[in-house]
Amino acid sequence: MNAGTKNPATQPPSLAATADDANGLKKIEQIRVRLEDALKGKQDVIQQVLVCLLARGHLLLEDRPGLGKTTLAKALASSVGGRFSRLQCTPDLLPSDITGFSIFNAETRQFEFRAGPIFSEVLLADEINRATPRTQSALLEAMAERQVTVDGKQHQLSNDFFVMATQNPHEQHGTYPLPEAQLDRFTMKLSVGYPAADYETAMLAASVKTELETKESISSAILAAGELEQIQDLVTQTRVGNNVQRYLVALATASRNHTDIDAGLSPRGLLLWQRAAQATAHLAGRDFVTPDDVQQVAFPVLAVRLDVEAADSRNLIGQLLESVEVPTEPTQQDSF
Amino acid sequence: MLLRFSLEAPYLMDSLLLTLLRNVMIGLATVAHHPLNQGPSVALSTFVFVFASACFDASITTLPWCTALSVAFAITSIIWLGARYWERLHITLTSKVVQRKRPWWTPALAIPLVLPLLFPAARGRLIATEGWLPTSGGGDDASSMARDGIGNGDLLVAGLDNIRSFAPIENAPFAASHDPTLYDVFDDSYNENFFSKNKRQKVISLAPEIRALAENHRMAKSKKGSREFSTVRRPGKAKSQTLSNIDSDALIYVRGRLPLHLKLESFDIYDGVEWSAEPLPEKLPELTLDTVADRPWLRLGVQTKPDDPHAAPEIHSIKVINLKTNRVPAPIQLTGVSIDQLNRADFFRWEQPEVVGVDRDSLPELTTLHVQSRLVDVRKLKERDYSGIFSPQQYRQFDDGEASYRIRRLAQRWTFGKQKGWEQIDAIIKHLRDEYTLDNTARATGDTGHTVSEFLFETKRGPDYLFATSAVWLLRSLEYPARFVSGFYAKPDRYEARTGLTPILSEDVHCWAEVLVQKDYWVTLEPSPGYAVLLPPLSLTERIAGILNLAYARLLRHPFTSSVLMLLLVIGFVFRRRILDLGDVSILRIRALISRNYSALNTMRTIERRCQRVGLPRPRGVSPRRWLEHLADAIHRQTQHTQHIESSHRHAAEPFICSVERHLYDPAVLYTNDQPIRSPCVAALNMWSWRNLAAIHRTSGQITQPHHLFPHPHHQRDQK
C-alpha cells in the first residue's frame, strides 16, 4: 500500500449530507496530498496539522531545526490561499515587530498603520521560547482574540489566522519557557521527528527540480477565499453525543486527579479537545464524534498541557486513556 | 393464581408472591454487575428485606439487632436509589422529545383487567377479586388457601406463636359453654351457681374489656385446628343459622419441631410384670411465675450451670382437644409453661418429678399451652460417665434373679469394648432397634414371670412398652439410672402444612425410656424401631453437612442416574461458557426474529460477552471498533489468509462496526429509522465466532497490551 493512499474498503462510509461537505472534504484531501508532498513520511503529523487547522486552533511544534517545519508552514499557507509570514523570535524582538506599528507619513501628515507579520493567514513563529515574555504575550493574546490593538485602535486579524509556533526542546540557553497559561492557548503540540530513510531519499530526489516546477508547485491555492471558514463552520456542526462528552469530562477529571500531573486539563483545554475531535471525525467523513476520535487527538492535545517530560507524557496519557472506560451505552437525547 | 393451580399446592397468595419476588431478587443479584439491573435489584431486595423483617415478630426474637439492620439497609438502599435516579435525571427540551407512538392495540391490554369488574357480582362478590385474595367463608364457598377466614370456612387461621382459636384470647369462648373452664366471668348475667361447690374448680378472672367481648359474641367450639370467627358479618338476606361444633379426632394439637415425645407419666419400680408410678419426692423445686413479653410463664426452678450440655431452649405449643388429664404433656427437661392470662403460680402443681399439672381435675378443652424445654445435646456429654452410682436408688432398681442375670450378660455382650457412658447407652438402644421387631399386636404372656426376659430371648417382638421396659432393664443392669415413661409421640407424618399443626390421636400413645446422665440430665431414649428422638437444632454447618450426606446417600442409591447426572454436570461446568454463549446467541436470534431485524448494539454486546467468556475481554480504555478490528486482524493472522481475503473480511466487518458506532455515538440516530442490518450482524457473529476467538486465546499471548501500543482503527492507520 502506498503511503498517503487510503484503502476505500477500510473507510467508514462517508456521511456528508450535502455537496458542499463532499467538496470540502475533497479539497482537504488535496491539501493533505500537497502537504505530504512537502513533508514526506509524516502522514500522522499532517493529519494533526489539518485537524488543528480545521478546529481553528494553533499549533506548537517542538523539534530540532531543519526538520521541515517552515516547508510545512509554507505549503499550508499556499494551500489555503493565504499569506505566509515567518517570524524569527529573538530576545530583542519587540511586540510591535509582531503586531505592527503606526508611522507618521510626512506627505499626508497622518499616522499610518504598518501591519506586522501577524496579519497573515499562516504565521510561523520560530523559536517562540526565545522571545521575551512580553513579546510572547503579545503574540499569544492575538492568537486568542484574533485582533490586535495598536495605539488604541483595534485591528482584526484574518478569519483563517493560524499560528505554527516552534521551539527547540534541547536548547535551553537564553530561552524564556512559555508559562502554562500561554501553553493552554495552543490546541496541540506535535513533534515532527526525523523521516524514515526511504522518505529522506525520496525527499532528496524530489528536491532536484527545475526552477519552473518549483514555482508551480507552490503558487496555486486549493481553497478559495472564505472556503476554509466554511469548512471550519462545518466542523463545529459535527455532532457530539453526550456519552462522548461525558467521556471527555471523565478524562479531564482523571487528568486532574492523577498524582503525577500537577495541573490537569482546563475547561478551555477540554473545549479545544472536543473541537479537535470534531475535526478528526469530519476528516474521517463522519458527522458524529466517536471515542476513537477523542483518543486520536489525546496525545497532541494533552502533551501541550501536561507539565512533564515528553517521554513521561506518553506514558501518562496512555495511563489516562486506559483508566477511563470508553462509553458503550448509546447516547441519550440531547439535553440542552 | 396460575402458579397456585399449577403447583396444586395450598400455598398462600402472599407467600407465593413473596417467594417469587425473592427468587427474582436473587436472579437479578446474579446479574447486578450490569448497570441496568442494579436499580431493580436494589429496589426489590429492599422491599423483600424490609417486608420480611416487618413480618418477623421482634417480641420473641433473640436477635435484637435485626430491626436495626433492616432499618439501616432500607435507608442505605433508598439513598442509593435516589442518588442513582438523580444522576440519570435528564432535563429535556419539549421540542427535542421524540414522541414515540404506542402501538394501536395498547388499550386492549386493559380489557382483561376491566372486564371482570363489569360482570355482575355473584352473591355480592366480584369475580375479579375471587382467587386473588381468597377467603374462607362469608357464604357457602370456602377457599382452602385462605389465610384469614370469615364465617364458616373450612380453613381457619393458624396462629404463629399463639395457636389462635376463634376468640380474641386463646381460650375464651366459654360463655356459651357449660363445660368447666379456666376462665370465668364474674358478672351477674351468668349463672354462677351452675357449678356445685363440689364441682367448683379454680378459675381466673378476666379483664373487663375481654369480658365484654365474650358477652357480645356467641362462639361455637371448634376442635379442629385454628378456627376463627369474624366479627364482621356481611349484610344479606337473613338466614337462620346455627353454629355447629366442629369435632376432631385429635386428642391434642402440637406446634413446633418434630418428632416430639410428650411425657405424661414416669415409672421407676418394675416387678418383672408391672411398672409403678414415680412418687413425688419430698423436696421439689418451687414453682414461680415470670412475665416475658407480656406473657406469664411458670418457671419450674431448673438451675442452669455454665457447662450444661443443653441446646438452646425451644418452645412448643399444645392445644388440648379431647384429652382428659390435668397433667401438662411436655417434652423432656421442661423449664417453663405458659397459659394465656394465667398469671398465678398456685394454679399449677407438681404431679411427678418434672411433670407439672394444673390444680384441677383436668385441663379444659381448647386450652392452649406453651411449653419451653431444653434438649440435652449428647455430643456435649463427657466421654466417660460413672455418675450412675450416685443417682437416686429407684432409678437403679434391679434384681438378682436368673432372668436379670441373663439380661445383664446380654447387656455386657452388647456393650463390649464400648466406653462407659453414652457410647454404651447408644449401643444398647441400637441393638434393640436393629434386632427386635415392633409388633403392637404381640403381647407378653407373663408365663415366665419376667416379660423382659421373654421379650429379649424368646419372642423378640412386641409393642413399644416392651422395648422401653427392656431398654430400662438393660441399662440398669449396667448401673445406668433409667426409668420408664408413657405419654404421646407426635409423628412428623401427621404434620399438616395448611395449619402448621400436628394432631395427636389416640393411637399415638407411646412408651419410651429415659436415662440419667452426668448425674443431672435426663435424656429421652427411643428403643422402638420406627420412632425417632428430637435432636437439637442443627447449626448451619451441620445442615450443610446433612444435605451433602443426603445427596451422597441418594447418589449411591441410584448409581446410573447419578453417574449420568454427574457427567452432565461436569460437562456443563467444563463447557459452561460455551453453553452460555450458545444461549446468548439464541436469545439474540429470537429477538431478531420477533423484531424482524437484528440490533447492531445487541449483536455487539453478544460478541463482547463472548470475548469475555473466551478470555479476551475488551480493555476498558479501548473502543469497540478498535478491539474488534484488533481481534479481526488476529483472526486473519491465525488463518493465514491472503491480502485479498483480508480486504473482504474487513468489508464484512466494516458495515457492522459502522452501524455499532452510529448507534452508540450518533445523537441523530434517535431520529432515524433503523436500517436492515441482518447480514452484517450475522457476518459479525461468524467473523468473531467462538471458534476463532478461542483459537486466538489459545495461541496468542499478546492480545492485551498497554493502551498506547494498541493498534489504531484501520481508517486511522491508513492515514499514516
Interface residues (C-beta under 8 A of the other chain):
Chain A: M1 A3 T5 K6 N7 A9 T10 Q11 P12 P13 Q43 D44 Q47 R239 V240 G241 N242 N243 V244 A284 D287 F288 V289 T290 P291 D292 Q295 Q296 R314 N315 I317 G318 Q319 L321 E322 S323 V324 E325 V326 P327 T328 E329 P330 T331 Q332 Q333 D334 S335 F336
Chain B: P35 H90 I91 T92 L93 K96 V97 V98 L601 R605 E608 P619 R620 G621 V622 S623 P624 R625 R626 S647 R650 H651 E654 P655 C658 E661 R662 H663 L664 Y665 D666 P667 A668 V669 L670 P706 H707 H708 H712 P713 H714 H715 Q716 R717 D718 Q719 K720
